[in-house]
Amino acid sequence: MDHLLLNGIEEEESDEVFTRSFTTLLVALIVARDLKDNFLAQDSIEEGQTKLLAYVKAEMDIRGFVVGKGWAHSVAHVSDAMDELVKNPTIKKTAYDDRLHALW
């Protein structure tokens, strides 16, 4: 997951933002599905959360619509992933502050 979340992170306004953004959306979908089927190990969920928090701190490309290419939505999609993590009952409540500060 690291290679997708951090792909081109140091580049300013590159198309790699789409890879990073849609990777976070994929994480959101997986975590949402886990709420129904409980297939992810606790360690995997916590590791995913740690990587998402690192991604949020590193991401500088917060463009919404990119003319000629579509919606980058890095902030919106990582927010979706964080929202799904909040719903997960196995995540420690103490992690809420970390997520809130990362998005802030």
C-alpha positions in Angstrom: 0.0 0.0 0.0 2.9 2.4 0.7 4.0 2.5 -2.9 0.5 3.6 -4.0 -0.2 6.0 -1.1 3.2 7.8 -1.4 3.6 7.5 -5.2 4.9 10.9 -6.4 4.1 12.5 -3.1 7.0 14.9 -3.4 5.9 16.1 -6.9 3.9 19.3 -7.1 0.5 18.9 -8.8 1.4 15.7 -10.7 -1.1 13.2 -12.0 0.1 10.8 -9.3 -2.4 12.5 -7.0 -5.0 10.4 -8.7 -3.2 7.1 -7.7 -2.8 8.3 -4.1 -6.4 9.6 -3.8 -8.1 6.6 -5.3 -5.9 4.3 -3.2 -7.4 6.0 -0.1 -10.9 5.5 -1.6 -10.1 1.8 -2.0 -9.0 1.6 1.6 -12.3 3.2 2.6 -14.2 0.5 0.6 -12.2 -2.3 2.1 -12.7 -1.0 5.7 -16.4 -0.5 5.0 -16.7 -4.1 3.8 -14.9 -5.3 6.9 -17.6 -3.8 9.0 -20.0 -6.3 7.4 -17.8 -9.4 7.1 -15.1 -8.9 9.8 -12.3 -10.3 7.7 -9.4 -7.9 8.5 -7.0 -8.6 11.3 -6.8 -6.0 14.0 -3.1 -5.4 13.2 -4.0 -4.8 9.5 -6.6 -2.2 10.4 -4.2 -0.4 12.7 -1.3 -0.6 10.2 -3.7 0.9 7.5 -4.7 3.7 9.9 -1.0 4.5 10.6 -0.2 4.6 6.9 -3.2 6.8 6.1 -2.1 9.2 8.9 1.4 9.3 7.4 -0.2 9.9 3.9 -2.3 12.8 5.2 0.7 14.5 6.7 2.7 14.1 3.5 0.0 15.0 0.9 0.3 18.6 -0.3 -1.8 18.3 -3.5 -5.3 19.2 -2.3 -6.8 20.1 -5.7 -10.4 19.2 -6.3 -11.2 19.3 -10.0 -8.3 19.1 -12.4 -9.2 20.5 -15.7 -9.1 17.9 -18.5 -8.5 15.1 -16.0 -11.3 15.0 -13.5 -11.6 15.0 -9.7 -8.4 14.4 -7.7 -10.2 14.6 -4.4 -7.3 13.7 -2.2 -8.9 15.3 0.9 -12.3 13.9 0.2 -11.2 10.3 -0.3 -8.9 10.1 2.6 -11.8 11.6 4.7 -13.9 8.7 3.5 -11.3 6.3 4.7 -11.1 8.0 8.1 -14.9 7.9 8.4 -14.9 4.2 7.9 -12.2 3.7 10.4 -14.2 5.7 13.0 -17.1 3.3 12.5 -14.8 0.3 13.1 -15.4 -1.0 16.7 -12.0 -2.6 16.9 -10.1 0.7 16.5 -9.0 2.3 19.8 -11.0 5.4 20.7 -7.7 7.1 21.6 -7.0 7.1 17.8 -9.9 9.5 17.1 -7.7 12.6 18.1 -5.0 11.5 15.7 -7.4 11.2 12.8 -9.1 14.5 13.6 -5.8 16.4 13.8 -4.5 14.8 10.6 -7.6 16.0 8.7 -7.6 19.4 10.4 
